[in-house]
């Protein structure tokens, strides 16, 4: 099972980016998908998550200007981020909690860099 993430890049402050992530490989179910980020010198933090039931949760720093949504069914998500600031600069990691053969475990994507310039 792998996560394919895309959509990072460079943008000026005030701009927008859309990050996408898809689960590839055989799974019985995807229980939740989320985006984390890690800025230089900082710990990895949750940005947004969406459960299989569609419930969402956002970090306070991005609430109101970010939207996480499912794409093409249950195994792909997108994160739309607007009004970006230099503080959003980080490597963004996709995460999925999947179930396979009665085992539930997390899967991480490779990370995609988002750079916001002032």
Buried (B, 14 or more C-beta within 10 A) or exposed (E): EEBEBBBBEEBEEEBEBEBBBBBEEEBEEBBBBBBBBBBEEEEBEBBBBBBBEEEBBBBEBBEEBBBBEBEEEBBBBBBBBBEBEEEBBBBBBBBBBBBBEEEEEEBBBEBBEBBBEE
